[in-house]
Amino acid sequence: MSMNTAVVGLQWGDEGKGKIVDLLTSEHDFIVRYNGGANAGHTVVVDGNTYALHLIPSGILSSEKTCVIGNGVVVDPAKLIEEIESLRKRNVTVESNLKISSRAHVVMPYHKEHDAALERVLSSAAGKGDRNLSIGTTKRGIGPAYADKVHRSLSIRMGDLLDRDYLADRLEVICAIRSRELDALGVSTPPLDAAALTDSLAAMGRQLAPHITDTVYELHDALSQGQSLLFEGANACLLDIDHGTFPYVTSSNCSTLGIPSGTGVPGTNINQVIGIMKAYTTRVGEGPFPTEELGTTGEYIRERGHEYGTTTGRPRRCGWLDLVAVRYSTMICGVTSIACMLLDVLSGFDELKLCTGYELEDGSVTDRFIPDAHRLPMAKPVYETLPGWQEEIVDATDRDGLPAAAQAYLARIEEIIGLPIDIISVGPDRAQTVRSSRPTAALGS
Ligand code: IMP
């Protein structure tokens, strides 16, 4: 039987999923994106070459694999074409090995304008207590595109780009409505030109036509032929629209719960779930972050970890590892084993802290996460302190070769979250990875 795997971020994103997906690609036939859009950024380093991908699964770097952009993704066709062309320029094959769901919804130029305008309006309209009401989005149009999907009447899907007449009809109505909405948000551009937009989208549709297909049948055909699937989650569990720190989340189900709806493949087909966790915590954009370190600790992690956004270049907020949050994510995502990323960044600390609980306003301590941005800021992290290590560990090849304090740090994390750490990353390159000698834990094993 084929082994189908999901890879998911357990924190607020940027855990290094791209590297692990790249590592596991050789063991699977199909690499499948199920959520998000160009808000995600996956960086993969192969033989010293860096590839930053936003929409296309990083499996594209292995030409014999099939990459799928599932129906749950929102696709900005202009960005997608840009990504395809830049890969081709670097001699990466992007032909029938890339399949895009005809049912994936399109991110339109007006979605991006709406996203940016709403953020602008919200950040200048502070709530009570001067609370900033903007989300700190990537301004890639993600929220407005998903909102249109749920609204139904005004959304365009990738398959629609192949039918010019249908597209023209819809866009005439949509552009009239959107122009009025953008105007109300203070965007002072001329009304949207439906004919010009139809032309440009139909042209992009022609370019992407060879890739646009019914990916649900493609995936089920693959399964029935015994081929294996690797699901690549974008964003991360704590940014999940239903289970993250709402409203400071993204607009899709980026936990593994999004896989069935975002691909048409039932969860019963997933055999193992690898949760990706940084050895510390980061967050980009607004929203509560109990273990955030605003002083020199945060700065040290940011500089050593190059913690600046792949998509927006924004400096990431940094802090200690929050195991209350990680354990919650492992529960939601059904994680079977952990990959601990960027452990090398922590070299040089005398002491390290692990957050094992939250102290609440009434003085009680809980080990339960609070997925609610209104209540989470009230939680004070309860820390356990462990010795740090000074040595650089970027050349480590096995777990026993790590400094004793690093081994103890990992062992304590495993104990608290109750799952094995099967992969340890000590640097950006594929080669800088320590894998457990035992097989990765599978569901039911
Ligand atoms: P949006 O997805 O652009 O709407 O942004 C919503 C929130 O999710 C913002 O705080 C973003 O910074 C955050 N976000 C979205 N995608 C990612 C990601 O891939 N990594 C980290 N943060 C992300």
Boltz pocket constraint, residues with backbone or C-beta under 6 A from the ligand:
constraints:
  - pocket:
      binder: B
      contacts: [[A, 12], [A, 13], [A, 14], [A, 39], [A, 40], [A, 41], [A, 135], [A, 136], [A, 137], [A, 138], [A, 139], [A, 140], [A, 141], [A, 142], [A, 143], [A, 234], [A, 235], [A, 236], [A, 239], [A, 248], [A, 249], [A, 250], [A, 251], [A, 284], [A, 285], [A, 286]]
      max_distance: 6.0
